[in-house]
Amino acid sequence: MDVTVAQYNEEWNLIFQEDSRKIKEIFADALIDIHHIGSTSVPGLKAKPIIDMMPVERNIRRTLKPKWMGKKHLSLN
């Protein structure tokens, strides 16, 4: 499996901001916040160009059992 590592890209933070805004709109009642984590969140660091996010849920007991839908996609239903 080949791994692509890219130079830091300032657009990664902009992509995170836009995507997290959309997710917050959809799950507004369930989320406290969403954090940008992983190597793309560190300015100046080379990284795999994949934006990692960590949502913080209001009520973790309400979480549905996660099910992997492929290498990169997670379904919660």
C-alpha positions as CSV (number, residue, x, y, z in Angstrom):
1,M,0.0,0.0,0.0
2,D,1.4,3.4,-1.0
3,V,1.2,6.3,1.4
4,T,1.2,9.8,0.1
5,V,2.8,12.4,2.3
6,A,2.5,16.1,1.3
7,Q,4.0,19.3,2.4
8,Y,1.9,21.3,4.8
9,N,-1.0,23.0,3.1
10,E,-2.7,26.0,4.7
11,E,-6.0,25.0,3.0
12,W,-6.3,21.9,5.3
13,N,-7.5,24.2,8.1
14,L,-9.9,25.9,5.8
15,I,-11.3,22.5,4.6
16,F,-11.6,21.5,8.3
17,Q,-13.5,24.7,9.2
18,E,-15.9,24.3,6.3
19,D,-16.6,20.6,6.8
20,S,-16.9,20.9,10.6
21,R,-19.4,23.8,10.1
22,K,-21.6,21.5,7.8
23,I,-21.4,18.6,10.3
24,K,-22.3,21.0,13.2
25,E,-25.4,22.2,11.2
26,I,-26.5,18.6,10.7
27,F,-25.8,17.3,14.3
28,A,-26.3,20.6,16.2
29,D,-28.2,19.1,19.1
30,A,-25.8,16.2,19.5
31,L,-22.4,17.9,19.4
32,I,-20.5,20.1,21.8
33,D,-17.6,20.7,19.3
34,I,-15.4,19.2,16.6
35,H,-11.7,19.2,16.9
36,H,-9.1,19.1,14.0
37,I,-6.7,16.4,15.0
38,G,-3.9,14.5,13.4
39,S,-0.9,15.6,11.3
40,T,-2.9,18.0,9.0
41,S,-3.8,20.1,12.1
42,V,-0.1,20.9,12.8
43,P,1.2,23.9,10.9
44,G,4.3,23.2,8.9
45,L,4.2,19.4,9.4
46,K,4.2,17.1,6.4
47,A,1.2,14.9,6.4
48,K,-1.1,12.4,4.6
49,P,-3.6,14.8,3.0
50,I,-6.5,13.4,5.0
51,I,-8.4,15.7,7.4
52,D,-9.0,13.9,10.8
53,M,-11.8,15.2,13.0
54,M,-12.8,14.3,16.5
55,P,-16.5,15.2,17.4
56,V,-17.3,15.8,21.0
57,E,-20.8,14.5,21.7
58,R,-23.2,15.8,24.3
59,N,-24.5,12.4,25.4
60,I,-22.2,9.5,24.6
61,R,-24.8,7.0,25.8
62,R,-27.0,8.0,22.8
63,T,-24.3,7.0,20.4
64,L,-25.2,4.3,18.0
65,K,-22.8,1.4,17.6
66,P,-20.3,2.4,14.9
67,K,-19.8,0.2,11.9
68,W,-17.0,0.5,9.4
69,M,-18.2,0.9,5.8
70,G,-14.8,0.7,4.1
71,K,-11.3,1.9,4.8
72,K,-12.2,5.5,5.4
73,H,-16.0,5.7,6.0
74,L,-17.7,5.1,9.3
75,S,-21.5,4.7,9.6
76,L,-23.3,5.2,12.9
77,N,-26.6,3.4,12.0
